[in-house]
């Protein structure tokens, strides 16, 4: 991966809908050359997907929260299978520390969040933080040389 690939990644992280022509102009390549580089970045697993960032509030999801969950090691696969079927879980990661899992969730109401927390109790102890405001939103990683 060279500096041009890194520049392409920066552009796509900022705007996944950037046209090949626009990327070509910024990188001083032809559109077919940009297309070939993007295809290689996808094939190599560096670019894993393209998606739109959506404001959950505008879709009625007024409650955003982070839930820490302490899942026993022998129950993790069962929990992950369960979590994959819950669309309100936006992210789910294994972590170090007192809790073994952290989830980012979105719900329409505190009543729905409370009901979900009740369901999680079968997997272990929880700790929940409700988000009041997000000052730095989701963004891509810095592509360094």
Backbone as CSV, one residue per row, in Angstrom:
resi,resn,N_x,N_y,N_z,CA_x,CA_y,CA_z,C_x,C_y,C_z
1,UNK,0.852,-1.177,0.000,0.000,0.000,0.000,0.893,1.233,0.000
2,UNK,0.634,2.139,-0.933,1.453,3.337,-1.023,0.650,4.578,-0.627
3,UNK,1.262,5.749,-0.799,0.607,6.990,-0.373,-0.668,7.272,-1.178
4,UNK,-0.732,6.805,-2.413,-1.950,7.019,-3.206,-3.096,6.164,-2.654
5,UNK,-2.803,4.911,-2.307,-3.827,4.071,-1.674,-4.325,4.722,-0.386
6,UNK,-3.420,5.267,0.388,-3.799,5.919,1.648,-4.696,7.134,1.385
7,UNK,-4.366,7.876,0.351,-5.186,9.038,-0.003,-6.579,8.596,-0.450
8,UNK,-6.641,7.529,-1.232,-7.934,6.989,-1.654,-8.755,6.570,-0.436
9,UNK,-8.123,5.904,0.524,-8.824,5.488,1.745,-9.356,6.690,2.516
10,UNK,-8.551,7.742,2.626,-8.994,8.956,3.331,-10.226,9.540,2.636
11,UNK,-10.181,9.627,1.319,-11.303,10.176,0.557,-12.558,9.335,0.779
12,UNK,-12.428,8.021,0.662,-13.595,7.147,0.808,-14.142,7.133,2.227
13,UNK,-13.276,7.262,3.226,-13.773,7.333,4.608,-14.572,8.616,4.822
14,UNK,-14.158,9.674,4.180,-14.877,10.945,4.307,-16.184,10.919,3.512
15,UNK,-16.145,10.290,2.315,-17.323,10.224,1.464,-17.264,8.947,0.631
16,UNK,-17.963,7.921,1.078,-17.938,6.632,0.388,-18.583,6.705,-0.991
17,UNK,-19.294,7.792,-1.262,-19.934,7.953,-2.571,-19.102,8.809,-3.521
18,UNK,-17.871,9.099,-3.147,-17.008,9.889,-4.028,-16.874,9.176,-5.362
19,UNK,-16.984,9.918,-6.428,-16.908,9.319,-7.764,-15.467,8.963,-8.105
20,UNK,-15.330,7.998,-8.998,-13.995,7.635,-9.471,-13.317,8.846,-10.108
21,UNK,-14.090,9.627,-10.827,-13.540,10.818,-11.486,-12.971,11.794,-10.454
22,UNK,-13.717,12.046,-9.389,-13.250,12.975,-8.355,-11.992,12.438,-7.666
23,UNK,-11.991,11.143,-7.346,-10.814,10.542,-6.711,-9.624,10.606,-7.663
24,UNK,-9.870,10.345,-8.942,-8.801,10.400,-9.948,-8.192,11.800,-10.012
25,UNK,-9.038,12.815,-9.980,-8.537,14.195,-10.023,-7.669,14.511,-8.810
26,UNK,-8.075,14.036,-7.629,-7.321,14.330,-6.400,-6.022,13.531,-6.295
27,UNK,-5.981,12.377,-6.947,-4.794,11.517,-6.849,-3.924,11.546,-8.112
28,UNK,-4.377,12.297,-9.117,-3.639,12.422,-10.384,-3.489,11.075,-11.092
29,UNK,-4.538,10.243,-10.993,-4.585,8.961,-11.692,-5.757,8.981,-12.664
30,UNK,-5.820,7.976,-13.512,-6.993,7.814,-14.365,-8.096,7.124,-13.559
31,UNK,-9.325,7.267,-14.014,-10.441,6.589,-13.340,-10.264,5.074,-13.322
32,UNK,-9.834,4.441,-14.432,-9.611,2.988,-14.378,-8.523,2.591,-13.371
33,UNK,-7.486,3.426,-13.226,-6.433,3.119,-12.252,-6.972,3.207,-10.828
34,UNK,-7.814,4.197,-10.567,-8.432,4.332,-9.240,-9.325,3.126,-8.977
35,UNK,-10.119,2.750,-9.987,-11.004,1.603,-9.835,-10.216,0.339,-9.503
36,UNK,-9.099,0.135,-10.183,-8.265,-1.046,-9.934,-7.700,-1.026,-8.517
37,UNK,-7.277,0.150,-8.059,-6.735,0.251,-6.695,-7.819,-0.027,-5.649
38,UNK,-9.002,0.509,-5.867,-10.105,0.274,-4.923,-10.458,-1.208,-4.904
39,UNK,-10.513,-1.820,-6.070,-10.813,-3.251,-6.152,-9.777,-4.067,-5.371
40,UNK,-8.498,-3.696,-5.481,-7.440,-4.401,-4.743,-7.589,-4.177,-3.236
41,UNK,-7.909,-2.948,-2.821,-8.117,-2.662,-1.398,-9.291,-3.480,-0.847
42,UNK,-10.314,-3.671,-1.654,-11.446,-4.507,-1.245,-11.028,-5.973,-1.171
43,UNK,-10.315,-6.440,-2.201,-9.865,-7.837,-2.253,-8.950,-8.171,-1.074
44,UNK,-8.100,-7.208,-0.687,-7.165,-7.402,0.428,-7.844,-7.260,1.794
45,UNK,-9.132,-6.920,1.814,-9.863,-6.800,3.075,-9.596,-5.504,3.814
46,UNK,-8.966,-4.539,3.161,-8.731,-3.244,3.804,-10.026,-2.435,3.796
47,UNK,-10.702,-2.410,2.652,-12.053,-1.836,2.585,-13.006,-3.007,2.773
48,UNK,-13.784,-2.961,3.857,-14.666,-4.089,4.169,-16.122,-3.836,3.815
49,UNK,-16.540,-2.555,3.742,-17.926,-2.255,3.382,-18.068,-0.760,3.128
50,UNK,-19.207,-0.406,2.603,-19.579,0.990,2.390,-20.930,1.177,3.063
51,UNK,-21.084,2.298,3.781,-22.356,2.514,4.444,-22.634,3.991,4.653
52,UNK,-23.900,4.309,4.813,-24.313,5.677,5.095,-24.401,5.865,6.603
53,UNK,-23.956,7.009,7.083,-24.126,7.359,8.493,-25.520,7.963,8.641
54,UNK,-26.325,7.410,9.540,-27.711,7.832,9.719,-27.888,8.394,11.115
55,UNK,-28.665,9.455,11.240,-28.962,10.053,12.540,-30.101,9.268,13.181
56,UNK,-29.812,8.460,14.217,-30.871,7.644,14.828,-32.013,8.474,15.397
57,UNK,-31.722,9.673,15.884,-32.762,10.534,16.468,-33.850,10.854,15.435
58,UNK,-33.440,11.077,14.197,-34.406,11.444,13.153,-35.278,10.261,12.748
59,UNK,-34.894,9.055,13.178,-35.708,7.873,12.928,-36.467,7.415,14.173
60,UNK,-36.433,8.251,15.211,-37.199,7.960,16.418,-36.441,7.234,17.515
61,UNK,-35.140,6.990,17.308,-34.351,6.323,18.338,-33.743,7.394,19.241
62,UNK,-34.493,7.779,20.262,-34.105,8.893,21.129,-33.178,8.481,22.266
63,UNK,-33.018,7.194,22.478,-32.166,6.705,23.555,-30.971,5.968,22.956
64,UNK,-29.788,6.527,23.156,-28.535,5.899,22.760,-27.809,5.572,24.059
65,UNK,-27.280,4.365,24.170,-26.630,3.961,25.420,-25.487,2.994,25.139
66,UNK,-24.594,2.924,26.120,-23.537,1.918,26.127,-23.832,0.989,27.285
67,UNK,-23.828,-0.294,26.997,-24.116,-1.295,28.023,-22.894,-2.184,28.177
68,UNK,-22.385,-2.265,29.397,-21.327,-3.212,29.732,-22.003,-4.470,30.248
69,UNK,-21.501,-5.614,29.829,-22.088,-6.889,30.232,-20.973,-7.854,30.598
70,UNK,-21.131,-8.523,31.721,-20.157,-9.519,32.144,-20.694,-10.902,31.792
71,UNK,-20.215,-11.440,30.672,-20.656,-12.748,30.193,-19.608,-13.788,30.571
72,UNK,-20.048,-14.910,31.118,-19.124,-15.989,31.422,-18.527,-16.528,30.129
73,UNK,-17.256,-16.924,30.136,-16.618,-17.417,28.910,-17.407,-18.530,28.214
74,UNK,-17.991,-19.441,28.977,-18.728,-20.550,28.363,-20.062,-20.111,27.735
75,UNK,-20.527,-18.889,28.060,-21.789,-18.388,27.513,-21.595,-17.396,26.362
76,UNK,-20.339,-17.068,26.035,-20.092,-16.023,25.044,-20.677,-16.353,23.675
77,UNK,-20.466,-17.548,23.163,-20.982,-17.877,21.834,-22.511,-17.811,21.799
78,UNK,-23.147,-18.280,22.848,-24.605,-18.197,22.935,-25.042,-16.735,22.941
79,UNK,-24.310,-15.899,23.690,-24.654,-14.475,23.734,-24.456,-13.818,22.371
80,UNK,-23.315,-14.083,21.714,-23.046,-13.466,20.402,-24.118,-13.859,19.387
81,UNK,-24.541,-15.108,19.423,-25.616,-15.559,18.537,-26.897,-14.761,18.827
82,UNK,-27.206,-14.572,20.106,-28.371,-13.790,20.515,-28.232,-12.342,20.041
83,UNK,-27.059,-11.750,20.267,-26.834,-10.339,19.932,-26.975,-10.080,18.436
84,UNK,-26.546,-11.016,17.604,-26.645,-10.839,16.149,-28.095,-10.675,15.698
85,UNK,-29.035,-11.187,16.455,-30.451,-11.095,16.098,-31.163,-9.882,16.667
86,UNK,-30.457,-9.017,17.377,-31.072,-7.837,17.986,-30.666,-6.599,17.192
87,UNK,-31.553,-6.040,16.370,-31.182,-4.898,15.538,-30.863,-3.624,16.320
88,UNK,-31.312,-3.536,17.564,-31.021,-2.352,18.377,-29.571,-2.294,18.829
89,UNK,-28.854,-3.416,18.736,-27.429,-3.424,19.075,-26.673,-2.922,17.848
90,UNK,-26.094,-1.739,17.966,-25.376,-1.122,16.855,-23.949,-1.633,16.756
91,UNK,-23.348,-1.907,17.907,-21.994,-2.450,17.977,-21.910,-3.347,19.198
92,UNK,-21.059,-4.357,19.115,-20.842,-5.259,20.239,-19.400,-5.724,20.184
93,UNK,-18.644,-5.448,21.239,-17.215,-5.772,21.256,-16.824,-6.471,22.542
94,UNK,-15.886,-7.416,22.433,-15.272,-8.020,23.620,-14.218,-7.042,24.124
95,UNK,-14.169,-6.850,25.440,-13.240,-5.885,26.024,-12.567,-6.467,27.270
96,UNK,-11.521,-5.785,27.707,-10.853,-6.153,28.952,-11.501,-5.396,30.104
97,UNK,-11.212,-5.815,31.309,-11.700,-5.102,32.485,-12.760,-5.876,33.229
98,UNK,-13.505,-5.157,34.035,-14.525,-5.767,34.888,-15.630,-6.440,34.072
99,UNK,-15.943,-5.874,32.910,-16.971,-6.433,32.033,-16.297,-7.033,30.808
100,UNK,-16.932,-8.035,30.220,-16.310,-8.718,29.079,-16.834,-8.235,27.733
101,UNK,-17.971,-7.541,27.739,-18.596,-7.085,26.496,-19.080,-5.654,26.681
102,UNK,-18.940,-4.850,25.630,-19.562,-3.526,25.612,-20.385,-3.418,24.345
103,UNK,-21.588,-2.861,24.492,-22.498,-2.700,23.361,-22.941,-1.252,23.242
104,UNK,-23.085,-0.805,22.028,-23.721,0.480,21.743,-25.107,0.138,21.229
105,UNK,-26.132,0.696,21.855,-27.510,0.359,21.495,-28.323,1.622,21.247
106,UNK,-29.402,1.485,20.487,-30.332,2.584,20.231,-31.753,2.070,20.420
107,UNK,-32.545,2.833,21.175,-33.938,2.480,21.432,-34.813,3.714,21.300
108,UNK,-36.085,3.483,21.054,-37.029,4.586,20.924,-37.386,5.192,22.280
109,UNK,-37.308,4.386,23.347,-37.716,4.887,24.666,-36.912,4.211,25.771
110,UNK,-36.959,4.816,26.944,-36.301,4.207,28.101,-37.009,2.922,28.502
111,UNK,-38.304,2.828,28.223,-39.036,1.597,28.548,-38.502,0.437,27.713
112,UNK,-38.219,0.675,26.440,-37.659,-0.375,25.594,-36.255,-0.753,26.057
113,UNK,-35.460,0.246,26.412,-34.116,-0.019,26.930,-34.205,-0.853,28.198
114,UNK,-35.105,-0.499,29.093,-35.266,-1.231,30.349,-35.665,-2.683,30.082
115,UNK,-36.553,-2.896,29.139,-36.972,-4.254,28.796,-35.786,-5.056,28.250
116,UNK,-34.987,-4.428,27.391,-33.810,-5.094,26.838,-32.816,-5.444,27.948
117,UNK,-32.603,-4.522,28.880,-31.692,-4.799,30.003,-32.178,-6.002,30.805
118,UNK,-33.480,-6.133,30.962,-34.040,-7.286,31.652,-33.709,-8.587,30.925
119,UNK,-33.738,-8.544,29.582,-33.395,-9.739,28.795,-31.913,-10.080,28.940
120,UNK,-31.084,-9.054,29.046,-29.638,-9.286,29.161,-29.248,-9.928,30.488
121,UNK,-30.070,-9.761,31.502,-29.743,-10.279,32.831,-29.481,-11.777,32.825
122,UNK,-30.068,-12.510,31.865,-29.831,-13.957,31.817,-28.393,-14.282,31.413
123,UNK,-27.674,-13.287,30.842,-26.289,-13.507,30.434,-25.278,-13.012,31.461
124,UNK,-25.694,-12.132,32.368,-24.761,-11.641,33.384,-25.085,-10.234,33.842
125,UNK,-24.206,-9.723,34.685,-24.341,-8.398,35.285,-24.123,-7.307,34.235
126,UNK,-24.930,-6.220,34.315,-24.803,-5.117,33.373,-24.506,-3.807,34.086
127,UNK,-23.974,-2.877,33.330,-23.801,-1.483,33.753,-24.105,-0.646,32.519
128,UNK,-24.975,0.342,32.672,-25.444,1.100,31.519,-25.161,2.583,31.669
129,UNK,-24.700,3.191,30.569,-24.509,4.632,30.501,-25.357,5.154,29.348
130,UNK,-26.276,6.068,29.638,-27.119,6.680,28.612,-26.374,7.899,28.065
131,UNK,-26.377,8.041,26.759,-25.671,9.140,26.097,-26.548,10.385,26.118
132,UNK,-25.984,11.500,26.603,-26.678,12.788,26.550,-26.373,13.518,25.243
133,UNK,-25.106,13.475,24.817,-24.689,14.148,23.590,-23.429,13.476,23.068
134,UNK,-23.250,13.521,21.764,-22.040,12.978,21.149,-21.289,14.148,20.516
135,UNK,-20.122,14.445,21.061,-19.358,15.601,20.593,-18.393,15.255,19.469
136,UNK,-17.971,14.007,19.397,-17.148,13.525,18.293,-17.835,12.255,17.789
137,UNK,-18.381,12.338,16.601,-19.152,11.219,16.070,-18.285,10.169,15.413
138,UNK,-18.911,9.156,14.850,-18.161,8.104,14.170,-17.314,8.695,13.039
139,UNK,-16.113,8.210,12.944,-15.230,8.662,11.875,-14.260,7.562,11.548
140,UNK,-13.608,7.674,10.424,-12.655,6.671,10.006,-11.352,6.784,10.773
141,UNK,-10.493,5.797,10.572,-9.181,5.817,11.209,-8.217,6.663,10.384
142,UNK,-7.225,7.214,11.053,-6.193,7.972,10.365,-5.337,7.015,9.555
143,UNK,-5.200,7.270,8.277,-4.406,6.413,7.408,-3.000,6.998,7.360
144,UNK,-2.064,6.313,8.027,-0.709,6.827,8.160,0.247,6.130,7.220
145,UNK,1.298,6.830,6.886,2.351,6.252,6.029,3.306,5.439,6.860
